[in-house]
Amino acid sequence: MSTSWLPASFKRPNITLSNGDSHPLLPSNGGIPLGEDEEDDQEIELEMRRFRDEPRPKWMGIRRTRPPCFVLAAILAVFSLLALLAFLSSPSNTGPTLDFWDISNAKVDALYARQSSSLEQAIARYSLRNNRPPPPMYEQWYGFARDHSCLIDEYDQISRDFEPFYQLAQDDPAYFKKMVLKATPQVQEDARGMKTGVFADHKFSWTDEGFTLYTDEWPRTFGRFADFMPNMSIVLNGRDEPRVVFNYRLPNMRPKALNVSDAEPFRRTPHPTASYFKDDMNCLIPDRPMGFAGLANDASAFMLYSSSTDFTTDLYPVMSMTKISPCFADILVPSEFYYTDSGWAPKYAYANNITWADKTPQLYWRGMTSGGHVFGQNYHAFPRFRLIDIGREHRNLMNVLLSGFHDGLCGENCDAERIKEEYGIAHESSPREEVYKYKYLFDVDGNSFSGRYLGLLRSGSLVFKSTVFAEYFNDWLRPFEHYIPILPDLSDLVEKLEWAVAHDAEAHAIQQAGQAFAERVLSDAQNDCYFSAVLLEWARLQGMAEGMPPAETPAPVPVGADAEKDGDGGAPSKALPVEVTPVVPEQEDNAND
């Protein structure tokens, strides 16, 4: 299939050849030095930057002029002759290397082609999927999504996240709003990594003085679509770890949700967390997607001894960047790590410049010991340490190193010096561009989700991904199509690596599919479309407290006044200006590398 019709920004990446070296040297891109803050393993990782910042052109519906048949025939004959000469002159005479870039782009084209092409169609599809009409301001959202070349219909994750709240609204239409207002004074009294804010008259402002690492980033994001946001008050989780431990998929959880019982919401701090999740909360995560399974709890640093806690066991509406399903009920939104205009977007000196054939066929990974608190020997079960253990036994397949020790996660019964010696942790960082040299890259959980993931997909190398966390794009990025999934205990890593080495063309196809999807779909604009779609659902549920039907826009929600009116015991609050002077808590930690 020809790519002549594709826009220039989505044709095959322009990669500089490496002069035949098996380990090509990376150019300095004009001598740009990599400062200390540009290395790959800082405590708060600014992972893989997107390589192409151009907005996606509107390629659908491009008209092409068909040349005369004799011209096509002549061109075909010339290309056939050239292909035959190349084949005959090949030393191995094994034929040309397969390339799936065209196929990968065609699949993305098909995804966009099947999106709703009119507002009426989008409304009909939304109503069928959700058994209710779209929320207020959906028409404006649809226009925004079309103008920014976003997906229109592919938001099943949002439906799943909000479904329990819509079900509870049948029993108590004010439930959602009451829970938001109950959370607000808790956050205002002691933020613990959370933020509250308000949209009013198409402007956003904070309603507390708490600080998170994203306090200055979210208002910038919201400003791009505030003009069609209804009035509402919101609750955001600024930590990388999820907060709402409530499994609404268990039997008889609907009446439990209505019977709010957590006397200290967002203040539950179990240490360690292994028995809390297993025994107290019955949060049992299977370690494989099918068949008989063990527990991923025993292979997850977060589940064993979370680096950050402060949970609630009631069903509060909270927007978070990640969660573990079905134990957590947080509402997923895009992370600021995935916005190129965010200060948290990892920066790259230059794009990938090494062809697939010239990359070293090894798995590459560098990172810190983040993940969970080290207590005794528990770290041997943490996936990052297990990765190093496996790598030592398979040095021909893997180039993996721990390049930094997280002292803040080494407390009681933790011998830091012995661990550093045991694992050869030398505090030596590597340039992020080092990943370009290797065919296979590993992505593994840190304190929670990995902020590197999308950047790794764009890197020109094949991503092996191991995680117990869900993010907003999980429905879109498919295992074995865009990346190779690895079990939480990494027990299948070597086998799948060996498969990739033995099936180079198939591995390359997965790599190119992941790269094309990440570059063309998972854009800043798509993040905005997803985030704003979440907020419209949030606003409708909050508006149900006033008895507003689904087709009407909710009335303004003055946070402090409503807290008094509903009798939730919260002190009145007023909207603060966005420019808040932050006070950094000593224990705030968002190292998710």
C-alpha positions as CSV (number, residue, x, y, z in Angstrom):
1,M,0.0,0.0,0.0
2,S,1.3,3.4,-0.9
3,T,1.6,6.3,1.6
4,S,1.7,9.0,-1.0
5,W,-1.6,10.3,0.2
6,L,-0.5,10.7,3.8
7,P,0.3,14.1,5.2
8,A,4.1,14.7,5.4
9,S,4.1,14.7,9.2
10,F,2.7,11.1,9.3
11,K,4.9,9.5,6.7
12,R,7.7,7.1,7.7
13,P,10.0,8.8,10.2
14,N,13.1,10.3,8.7
15,I,15.9,8.3,10.4
16,T,19.6,8.9,9.8
17,L,21.5,5.7,8.9
18,S,24.3,4.7,11.2
19,N,27.1,4.0,8.7
20,G,26.8,0.2,9.3
21,D,28.0,0.2,12.9
22,S,26.4,-2.4,15.0
23,H,26.5,0.0,17.9
24,P,26.0,3.4,16.2
25,L,27.1,6.6,17.9
26,L,24.4,9.1,18.7
27,P,25.0,12.5,17.3
28,S,25.1,15.5,19.6
29,N,22.5,17.3,17.6
30,G,24.7,20.3,16.9
31,G,26.5,20.0,20.2
32,I,23.6,20.6,22.5
33,P,24.8,19.5,25.9
34,L,22.6,17.4,28.1
35,G,22.6,19.0,31.5
36,E,22.1,17.1,34.7
37,D,18.4,17.8,34.6
38,E,18.2,16.2,31.2
39,E,19.3,12.7,32.3
40,D,17.0,9.8,32.5
41,D,16.9,8.9,36.2
42,Q,16.1,12.0,38.3
43,E,14.1,11.4,41.5
44,I,11.0,13.0,39.9
45,E,11.3,11.6,36.3
46,L,10.4,13.7,33.4
47,E,10.1,10.8,31.0
48,M,10.2,10.4,27.2
49,R,9.3,13.6,25.4
50,R,7.1,13.4,22.3
51,F,9.2,13.7,19.2
52,R,6.6,15.4,16.9
53,D,4.7,18.4,18.2
54,E,3.0,19.3,15.0
55,P,-0.9,19.3,15.2
56,R,-2.5,16.4,13.3
57,P,-3.7,17.5,9.9
58,K,-7.2,16.7,8.8
59,W,-6.2,13.9,6.4
60,M,-9.7,12.4,6.0
61,G,-11.5,13.2,2.9
62,I,-8.4,14.2,0.9
63,R,-9.2,14.0,-2.8
64,R,-6.6,12.6,-5.2
65,T,-6.3,13.0,-8.9
66,R,-5.9,9.7,-10.8
67,P,-3.0,9.8,-13.3
68,P,-3.5,8.2,-16.8
69,C,-3.2,4.4,-16.9
70,F,-0.1,4.4,-19.1
71,V,1.7,6.5,-16.5
72,L,0.8,4.1,-13.7
73,A,1.9,1.2,-15.8
74,A,5.3,2.8,-16.5
75,I,5.9,3.7,-12.9
76,L,5.0,0.1,-11.8
77,A,7.4,-1.3,-14.4
78,V,10.2,0.9,-13.2
79,F,9.7,0.0,-9.5
80,S,9.4,-3.7,-10.3
81,L,12.7,-3.6,-12.2
82,L,14.4,-1.7,-9.3
83,A,13.0,-4.2,-6.8
84,L,14.3,-7.1,-8.8
85,L,17.8,-5.6,-9.1
86,A,17.8,-5.0,-5.4
87,F,16.8,-8.5,-4.7
88,L,19.4,-10.0,-7.0
89,S,22.2,-7.8,-5.6
90,S,21.4,-8.7,-2.0
91,P,24.2,-10.6,-0.4
92,S,21.9,-13.0,1.5
93,N,19.3,-13.1,-1.3
94,T,16.6,-13.5,1.3
95,G,14.4,-10.7,0.1
96,P,13.6,-7.2,1.4
97,T,12.9,-6.4,5.1
98,L,9.2,-6.3,5.8
99,D,7.9,-2.8,6.8
100,F,4.5,-2.3,8.4
101,W,4.4,1.5,8.7
102,D,1.8,1.8,5.9
103,I,-0.4,-0.9,7.5
104,S,-0.1,0.7,11.0
105,N,-1.2,4.1,9.6
106,A,-4.0,2.5,7.7
107,K,-5.3,1.0,11.0
108,V,-5.3,4.5,12.6
109,D,-7.0,5.9,9.5
110,A,-9.7,3.2,9.9
111,L,-10.2,4.2,13.6
112,Y,-10.9,7.8,12.6
113,A,-13.0,6.9,9.7
114,R,-15.5,5.0,11.9
115,Q,-16.0,7.9,14.3
116,S,-19.3,9.8,14.1
117,S,-19.4,12.2,11.2
118,S,-22.3,14.4,12.5
119,L,-23.6,15.6,15.8
120,E,-26.8,13.6,15.3
121,Q,-24.8,10.4,14.8
122,A,-22.7,11.1,17.8
123,I,-25.7,11.7,20.0
124,A,-27.3,8.5,18.8
125,R,-24.2,6.4,19.5
126,Y,-23.7,8.0,22.9
127,S,-27.3,7.2,23.8
128,L,-27.0,3.6,22.7
129,R,-23.8,3.0,24.6
130,N,-24.9,4.7,27.8
131,N,-28.7,4.3,27.9
132,R,-29.1,8.1,28.4
133,P,-28.6,11.2,26.3
134,P,-25.3,13.0,26.3
135,P,-24.6,15.6,29.1
136,P,-25.3,19.3,28.7
137,M,-22.8,21.2,26.5
138,Y,-22.2,18.0,24.5
139,E,-22.8,19.9,21.2
140,Q,-20.0,22.3,22.1
141,W,-17.8,19.4,23.1
142,Y,-18.5,17.7,19.8
143,G,-17.5,20.8,17.9
144,F,-14.3,21.1,20.0
145,A,-13.5,17.4,19.3
146,R,-14.1,17.8,15.5
147,D,-12.0,20.9,15.3
148,H,-9.1,19.2,17.1
149,S,-9.3,15.9,15.2
150,C,-10.2,13.9,18.4
151,L,-11.9,10.6,18.7
152,I,-15.7,11.1,19.0
153,D,-17.1,7.8,20.2
154,E,-14.3,5.8,21.9
155,Y,-14.9,6.7,25.6
156,D,-16.0,3.5,27.2
157,Q,-13.6,4.1,30.1
158,I,-15.4,7.2,31.0
159,S,-18.7,5.3,30.9
160,R,-17.3,2.7,33.3
161,D,-15.9,5.2,35.7
162,F,-19.2,7.1,36.0
163,E,-21.7,4.3,35.8
164,P,-21.9,3.6,39.6
165,F,-22.6,7.3,40.2
166,Y,-25.4,7.3,37.7
167,Q,-26.9,4.2,39.3
168,L,-26.7,5.8,42.8
169,A,-28.4,8.9,41.4
170,Q,-31.5,6.8,40.8
171,D,-31.6,6.2,44.6
172,D,-30.4,9.7,45.6
173,P,-30.0,12.4,42.9
174,A,-28.0,14.5,45.3
175,Y,-25.4,11.8,46.1
176,F,-22.7,12.9,43.8
177,K,-22.9,16.6,44.9
178,K,-23.0,15.7,48.6
179,M,-19.9,13.6,48.3
180,V,-18.0,16.4,46.4
181,L,-19.0,18.8,49.2
182,K,-18.0,16.4,51.9
183,A,-14.6,16.1,50.3
184,T,-14.1,19.8,49.9
185,P,-13.6,20.8,53.6
186,Q,-11.4,17.7,54.2
187,V,-9.0,18.9,51.5
188,Q,-9.2,22.5,52.6
189,E,-8.3,21.5,56.1
190,D,-5.4,19.1,55.1
191,A,-4.8,18.7,51.4
192,R,-2.8,15.5,51.5
193,G,-2.0,15.8,47.8
194,M,-5.5,16.8,46.7
195,K,-7.0,19.9,45.2
196,T,-10.5,21.4,45.0
197,G,-11.6,23.9,42.4
198,V,-14.6,25.5,40.7
199,F,-15.7,26.3,37.2
200,A,-17.8,29.4,37.3
201,D,-18.9,31.5,34.4
202,H,-16.5,29.6,32.1
203,K,-13.5,30.3,34.3
204,F,-11.6,28.0,36.6
205,S,-10.1,28.8,40.1
206,W,-8.9,26.8,43.0
207,T,-10.8,26.7,46.3
208,D,-8.0,25.7,48.6
209,E,-4.4,26.6,49.2
210,G,-3.0,23.1,49.2
211,F,-0.1,22.2,46.9
212,T,0.4,19.4,44.5
213,L,3.1,19.0,41.8
214,Y,0.4,19.9,39.2
215,T,-1.2,23.0,40.9
216,D,0.1,25.3,38.2
217,E,-0.4,22.9,35.3
218,W,-4.1,22.1,35.6
219,P,-5.5,25.7,35.2
220,R,-3.5,25.9,31.9
221,T,-5.1,22.7,30.7
222,F,-8.6,23.8,31.8
223,G,-8.2,27.1,30.1
224,R,-8.3,25.5,26.7
225,F,-11.8,24.3,27.1
226,A,-13.3,26.3,30.0
227,D,-15.5,28.2,27.6
228,F,-17.9,25.2,27.3
229,M,-17.6,24.0,30.9
230,P,-20.8,24.2,33.0
231,N,-20.5,25.6,36.5
232,M,-19.3,22.9,38.9
233,S,-16.9,22.2,41.8
234,I,-14.3,19.5,41.4
235,V,-11.9,17.3,43.4
236,L,-8.5,16.3,41.9
237,N,-5.9,13.9,43.2
238,G,-2.5,15.4,42.7
239,R,-0.6,12.2,43.7
240,D,0.4,9.5,41.3
241,E,-1.3,6.8,43.5
242,P,-5.1,6.3,43.5
243,R,-7.1,7.2,46.6
244,V,-10.6,5.7,46.5
245,V,-10.5,2.1,47.8
246,F,-14.0,1.0,46.9
247,N,-14.8,-2.1,44.8
248,Y,-18.3,-1.4,43.4
249,R,-18.1,-4.7,41.4
250,L,-18.5,-6.8,44.6
251,P,-22.1,-7.9,45.6
252,N,-24.2,-5.6,47.8
253,M,-21.9,-2.6,47.4
254,R,-24.7,-0.2,46.2
255,P,-26.3,0.1,49.7
256,K,-22.8,0.4,51.2
257,A,-22.0,3.3,48.9
258,L,-25.2,5.1,50.1
259,N,-24.3,4.5,53.7
260,V,-21.3,6.7,54.0
261,S,-19.2,5.4,56.9
262,D,-15.6,6.5,56.6
263,A,-15.0,8.8,59.5
264,E,-11.6,9.9,58.2
265,P,-11.8,10.0,54.5
266,F,-8.4,10.4,52.7
267,R,-6.6,9.8,56.0
268,R,-6.3,6.0,56.0
269,T,-2.5,5.3,56.2
270,P,-1.9,1.6,56.6
271,H,1.8,0.6,57.0
272,P,2.6,-1.7,55.3
273,T,-0.3,-2.1,52.9
274,A,0.0,-5.8,52.0
275,S,-2.4,-7.1,54.6
276,Y,-4.6,-4.0,54.4
277,F,-5.4,-4.7,50.7
278,K,-5.6,-8.5,51.0
279,D,-7.4,-9.0,54.3
280,D,-9.2,-5.7,55.2
281,M,-10.3,-4.6,51.7
282,N,-10.4,-7.9,49.9
283,C,-8.4,-6.2,47.1
284,L,-7.1,-9.3,45.2
285,I,-5.5,-8.6,41.9
286,P,-5.1,-11.6,39.5
287,D,-1.6,-12.0,38.2
288,R,-2.7,-13.0,34.7
289,P,-5.6,-12.1,32.4
290,M,-6.9,-15.6,31.9
291,G,-7.0,-19.1,33.3
292,F,-6.0,-20.0,36.9
293,A,-4.2,-17.1,38.6
294,G,-2.2,-16.2,41.5
295,L,-2.0,-12.8,43.2
296,A,-0.4,-9.8,41.6
297,N,-0.5,-8.3,45.1
298,D,2.7,-10.3,45.9
299,A,4.5,-8.8,42.9
300,S,3.5,-5.1,43.2
301,A,5.5,-2.7,45.3
302,F,2.4,-0.5,45.6
303,M,0.3,-3.4,46.9
304,L,3.0,-4.6,49.3
305,Y,4.0,-1.3,50.8
306,S,2.6,1.7,49.0
307,S,4.9,4.7,48.9
308,S,1.9,7.0,49.5
309,T,-1.4,6.2,51.1
310,D,-4.1,8.5,52.5
311,F,-7.0,6.4,51.1
312,T,-10.8,6.6,51.7
313,T,-13.1,3.6,51.8
314,D,-16.3,5.5,50.7
315,L,-17.2,6.1,47.1
316,Y,-16.1,9.7,46.7
317,P,-15.8,11.2,43.2
318,V,-12.1,12.0,42.7
319,M,-10.3,12.5,39.5
320,S,-7.0,10.6,39.4
321,M,-4.3,9.8,36.9
322,T,-4.4,6.1,37.5
323,K,-6.1,3.3,39.5
324,I,-6.1,-0.4,40.0
325,S,-9.4,-2.0,38.9
326,P,-11.6,-3.1,40.4
327,C,-10.4,-2.3,43.8
328,F,-10.2,1.5,43.3
329,A,-13.0,3.7,42.0
330,D,-11.1,6.8,41.0
331,I,-12.2,8.6,37.9
332,L,-9.4,8.5,35.3
333,V,-8.1,11.6,33.6
334,P,-4.9,12.3,31.5
335,S,-1.7,12.9,33.4
336,E,0.2,16.2,32.9
337,F,3.2,13.9,32.0
338,Y,1.4,13.4,28.6
339,Y,1.1,17.1,27.7
340,T,3.9,18.5,25.6
341,D,3.3,22.0,26.9
342,S,3.5,20.9,30.6
343,G,6.6,21.3,32.7
344,W,6.3,17.6,33.5
345,A,6.7,16.5,29.8
346,P,10.1,14.9,29.6
347,K,12.5,16.8,27.3
348,Y,14.5,15.2,24.5
349,A,17.5,16.7,22.8
350,Y,16.6,15.1,19.4
351,A,14.4,12.4,17.9
352,N,15.2,8.8,17.2
353,N,18.0,8.6,14.5
354,I,18.7,4.9,14.4
355,T,16.9,2.4,12.1
356,W,15.3,-0.8,13.4
357,A,17.9,-2.9,11.7
358,D,20.7,-1.0,13.4
359,K,19.3,-1.2,16.9
360,T,20.9,-3.6,19.4
361,P,18.6,-6.6,20.0
362,Q,18.5,-6.3,23.7
363,L,16.0,-5.1,26.3
364,Y,17.1,-1.7,27.8
365,W,16.0,-0.1,31.1
366,R,17.4,2.4,33.6
367,G,15.6,3.7,36.6
368,M,15.5,4.3,40.4
369,T,14.3,2.0,43.2
370,S,11.0,3.8,43.5
371,G,7.9,1.7,43.9
372,G,7.3,1.2,47.6
373,H,8.8,1.4,51.1
374,V,11.6,-1.1,51.6
375,F,10.9,-3.1,54.8
376,G,13.2,-6.0,55.6
377,Q,13.5,-8.3,52.5
378,N,10.2,-7.2,50.8
379,Y,12.1,-5.3,48.0
380,H,13.1,-8.7,46.4
381,A,9.5,-8.9,45.3
382,F,9.4,-5.4,43.8
383,P,9.3,-5.5,40.0
384,R,12.3,-3.2,39.5
385,F,14.5,-5.4,41.7
386,R,13.2,-8.6,40.1
387,L,14.0,-7.1,36.7
388,I,17.7,-6.7,37.7
389,D,17.7,-10.3,39.1
390,I,16.5,-11.6,35.8
391,G,18.8,-9.4,33.8
392,R,21.8,-10.8,35.6
393,E,20.9,-14.3,34.3
394,H,20.3,-13.1,30.8
395,R,22.9,-10.5,29.9
396,N,22.8,-11.5,26.3
397,L,19.2,-10.4,26.1
398,M,19.0,-7.6,28.6
399,N,20.8,-4.3,29.5
400,V,19.1,-3.2,32.7
401,L,20.4,-1.3,35.7
402,L,19.2,0.4,38.8
403,S,20.8,3.8,38.5
404,G,19.6,5.5,41.7
405,F,18.5,4.6,45.2
406,H,15.4,6.3,46.7
407,D,16.4,7.1,50.2
408,G,13.0,8.4,51.1
409,L,11.6,4.9,50.7
410,C,14.1,3.3,52.9
411,G,13.0,3.5,56.5
412,E,12.5,1.0,59.3
413,N,14.4,-2.3,59.0
414,C,16.0,-1.1,55.7
415,D,19.7,-1.4,55.1
416,A,20.4,1.1,52.3
417,E,24.1,0.4,51.9
418,R,23.7,-3.3,51.7
419,I,21.0,-3.0,49.1
420,K,23.1,-0.6,47.0
421,E,26.0,-3.1,47.2
422,E,23.7,-6.1,46.4
423,Y,22.3,-4.4,43.3
424,G,25.3,-2.4,42.2
425,I,23.4,0.9,42.4
426,A,26.0,3.6,41.5
427,H,23.9,6.7,41.0
428,E,25.0,7.0,37.4
429,S,22.4,8.4,35.1
430,S,22.2,7.9,31.3
431,P,20.9,10.3,28.6
432,R,17.3,9.6,27.7
433,E,18.4,9.3,24.0
434,E,20.2,6.1,25.0
435,V,17.0,4.2,24.4
436,Y,17.3,4.7,20.7
437,K,20.1,2.3,20.5
438,Y,18.0,-0.7,21.5
439,K,15.3,-2.7,19.8
440,Y,13.4,-3.5,23.0
441,L,12.5,-1.1,25.9
442,F,11.0,-2.1,29.2
443,D,8.3,0.0,31.0
444,V,7.5,-0.9,34.6
445,D,5.6,0.6,37.5
446,G,7.3,3.0,39.8
447,N,5.4,4.4,42.8
448,S,2.4,3.9,40.5
449,F,2.0,4.3,36.7
450,S,5.0,5.0,34.5
451,G,5.2,8.5,33.0
452,R,7.6,7.2,30.3
453,Y,5.1,4.9,28.5
454,L,3.8,7.1,25.6
455,G,7.3,8.4,25.0
456,L,8.7,4.9,24.7
457,L,6.0,4.0,22.2
458,R,7.2,6.9,20.1
459,S,10.9,6.1,20.4
460,G,11.2,3.7,17.4
461,S,11.7,0.7,19.7
462,L,9.4,-2.1,20.8
463,V,7.9,-1.6,24.3
464,F,7.5,-4.5,26.8
465,K,5.0,-3.2,29.4
466,S,4.4,-4.6,32.9
467,T,1.8,-2.9,35.2
468,V,-1.1,-3.4,37.5
469,F,-2.3,0.1,37.0
470,A,-5.0,1.4,34.5
471,E,-4.8,4.7,32.7
472,Y,-7.3,6.6,30.5
473,F,-5.9,5.1,27.3
474,N,-6.1,1.5,28.3
475,D,-8.9,0.7,25.9
476,W,-7.0,2.2,23.0
477,L,-3.6,0.6,23.3
478,R,-3.9,-3.1,22.8
479,P,-1.6,-5.8,24.0
480,F,0.2,-7.7,21.2
481,E,-0.9,-5.1,18.7
482,H,0.8,-1.9,20.1
483,Y,3.1,-3.4,22.8
484,I,4.0,-6.7,24.4
485,P,2.4,-7.2,27.8
486,I,4.5,-8.8,30.6
487,L,3.0,-10.4,33.7
488,P,3.4,-8.5,37.0
489,D,5.9,-11.0,38.4
490,L,7.9,-10.8,35.1
491,S,7.9,-14.6,34.8
492,D,7.2,-14.4,31.1
493,L,9.7,-11.7,30.2
494,V,12.6,-13.9,29.0
495,E,10.3,-16.1,26.9
496,K,8.7,-13.1,25.1
497,L,12.1,-11.5,24.6
498,E,13.3,-14.6,22.9
499,W,10.2,-14.6,20.8
500,A,10.9,-11.0,19.6
501,V,14.5,-11.9,18.7
502,A,13.3,-15.0,16.8
503,H,10.5,-13.2,15.0
504,D,12.0,-9.9,14.1
505,A,9.5,-8.9,11.4
506,E,6.6,-9.5,13.7
507,A,8.3,-7.6,16.6
508,H,8.9,-4.7,14.2
509,A,5.2,-4.7,13.2
510,I,4.1,-4.3,16.8
511,Q,6.6,-1.5,17.3
512,Q,5.4,0.4,14.3
513,A,1.8,0.0,15.2
514,G,2.4,1.4,18.7
515,Q,4.5,4.3,17.4
516,A,1.9,5.3,14.8
517,F,-0.9,5.1,17.3
518,A,0.9,7.1,20.0
519,E,2.0,9.8,17.5
520,R,-1.3,10.2,15.7
521,V,-3.9,9.6,18.4
522,L,-2.5,10.3,21.8
523,S,-2.0,14.0,21.3
524,D,-2.4,17.0,23.5
525,A,-5.7,17.7,21.8
526,Q,-6.9,14.2,22.5
527,N,-6.0,14.6,26.2
528,D,-8.1,17.8,26.2
529,C,-11.0,16.0,24.6
530,Y,-10.9,13.2,27.1
531,F,-10.5,15.5,30.1
532,S,-13.3,17.8,29.1
533,A,-15.6,14.8,28.4
534,V,-15.0,13.7,32.0
535,L,-15.9,17.1,33.3
536,L,-19.2,17.2,31.4
537,E,-20.3,14.0,33.0
538,W,-19.1,15.3,36.4
539,A,-21.1,18.5,35.9
540,R,-24.3,16.7,35.0
541,L,-24.2,14.4,38.0
542,Q,-23.6,17.4,40.3
543,G,-26.5,19.2,38.7
544,M,-28.9,16.3,39.5
545,A,-28.9,17.6,43.1
546,E,-31.0,20.5,41.9
547,G,-33.3,18.2,40.0
548,M,-32.0,19.3,36.6
549,P,-33.0,16.9,33.8
550,P,-30.1,15.5,31.8
551,A,-30.7,17.9,28.8
552,E,-30.3,21.1,30.9
553,T,-27.2,22.9,32.0
554,P,-26.6,22.8,35.8
555,A,-26.9,26.0,37.7
556,P,-23.8,27.6,39.2
557,V,-22.4,25.8,42.3
558,P,-21.1,28.2,45.0
559,V,-19.0,25.8,47.0
560,G,-19.2,27.3,50.4
561,A,-22.9,28.1,50.3
562,D,-23.8,24.6,49.2
563,A,-21.7,23.1,51.9
564,E,-23.7,25.0,54.5
565,K,-27.1,24.2,52.8
566,D,-26.5,20.5,52.6
567,G,-25.4,20.3,56.2
568,D,-22.2,18.4,55.6
569,G,-20.4,20.2,58.4
570,G,-17.9,21.9,56.1
571,A,-16.9,25.5,56.7
572,P,-18.0,27.9,53.9
573,S,-15.3,28.3,51.3
574,K,-14.7,30.9,48.6
575,A,-13.0,30.6,45.3
576,L,-9.4,31.6,45.5
577,P,-7.4,33.1,42.7
578,V,-5.5,30.6,40.6
579,E,-2.2,32.3,41.6
580,V,-1.7,30.5,44.9
581,T,1.6,30.6,46.7
582,P,2.4,26.9,47.2
583,V,3.9,25.4,50.3
584,V,5.7,22.1,49.5
585,P,5.0,19.3,52.0
586,E,8.1,17.5,53.1
587,Q,6.8,14.1,52.3
588,E,5.2,14.9,48.9
589,D,6.6,12.3,46.5
590,N,5.5,11.8,42.9
591,A,8.5,9.8,41.6
592,N,6.8,7.7,39.0
593,D,9.7,6.8,36.8
